[in-house]
Amino acid sequence: MASVWKHPKSKYWSVCYTLADGRRVKESAKLTSRSMAERVAAVLETEARAGLSERDARALAERLHERCGLNEPRARELVARLYERLGGRSLARATVTEFFERWLARKKVEVAPATARKYAEAKTHFLSHLGGAASRDIAAITRRDIAAFRDDLATRLAVGSVNVALKIVRIAFEDALKEKLVGTNEAKTIPVLKASAGKTGRRPFTEKELRLILDLASTEWRAMILTGFYGGGQRLGDIARLTWQNADLAREELRFITRKTGRTQNIPMVPVLHQCLAALPSSDDPKAPVFPHAAALLRASKDEHVGSLSNEFHELLVEAGLAQSRSHKGTGKGRGGRREIGELGFHSLRHTFTSWAKSSGIGSAIVQDIVGHDSAAVSANYTHIDDATKRAALVGLPDLTKPPKAAKPASVAPEE
């Protein structure tokens, strides 16, 4: 029968209970309340006689903590010992910080560098939100904790960034479940956020807008914009990192590995892009950057972030009258505050290429291969998009370095 006992010189009560095989257990509950200690002893004896699975053990620790007044570490310690007594096995345990540090170290080996950086950002956000609770057992993290993390992050970051972080936390908790550190993946039950109804995302440039910024751009920026467009809307960072080894003028193709996805890209150079790049100052060193100014800005930034380059492009948009000048006045949100995204940015070249290419009749599988998206059509049919096919598709795009074609005059009906 469950009971409690206290040493005359101690302020803490011990719990006493009997296992199903008759063994008697006595352990300090670190409780000063006799009634609470009695409640703990009764619960432990009931569970000890009924048997205890690993999942039940985790739930029991939570129950002792929330309903019986035990502090969380002590509750888990008592349950872990009971679990070992019943089955002879140790109950796997780890604090949130311990698990995420170990998990991230493993992921850095398993995933692409860009993905690893995203994982690291999500881990930092999650542990920062938990604060002191990050030292708790990861099994103690509840659905409410993870929902609060999502909602807190939404006050500082864009919806897309919040959802990416939440999905990464889901992946981490799924791995914790496989390691039997948690009884269930609580993060999996938290829905992602929906974008605001009135939100405006990036839009494609019109041909007139593109020609305008090309006229205003410096030689290097002009070449980068043309590379961005005729290269299939590649990302700003990937373009800034291009070397003369990546831009093969002899073979007339761009060859590089995208930083975000680790995908190998082979993109034929259309004549207008080839002529543009051939006119730039080159180097005998194949590892020299094609765009020295952009490469230097990237190297000077933390983790090769494209922020400075994006700001320069934004100023070009301002000069063209396509964006409003950004104020450097503090917003009160801090550097971690939500970043407002305008309709136009360098990434708009990606939307522009996709829209124009499809309007020109280029098949979706070819467009997705050039852009670098995983193509459902290619995956489904195991289709290989060869260079000749891609080159033929690209040459159909308009030449932005030449004057636009004059519109055909409207036909006039003959007079009666």
Secondary structure as UniProt FT lines:
FT   STRAND          3..5
FT   TURN            8..9
FT   STRAND          13..18
FT   TURN            20..21
FT   STRAND          24..31
FT   HELIX           34..50
FT   HELIX           54..68
FT   HELIX           72..87
FT   HELIX           96..110
FT   HELIX           113..130
FT   HELIX           131..135
FT   HELIX           138..140
FT   HELIX           143..154
FT   TURN            155..156
FT   HELIX           159..178
FT   TURN            179..180
FT   HELIX           186..189
FT   TURN            197..198
FT   HELIX           207..216
FT   HELIX           219..230
FT   TURN            231..232
FT   HELIX           236..240
FT   TURN            244..246
FT   STRAND          247..248
FT   TURN            249..252
FT   STRAND          253..257
FT   TURN            259..261
FT   STRAND          264..268
FT   HELIX           271..278
FT   TURN            286..287
FT   HELIX           292..300
FT   HELIX           302..304
FT   HELIX           307..319
FT   TURN            320..321
FT   TURN            335..336
FT   TURN            346..347
FT   HELIX           348..359
FT   TURN            360..361
FT   HELIX           364..371
FT   HELIX           376..381
FT   HELIX           387..394
FT   TURN            395..396
FT   TURN            400..401
//
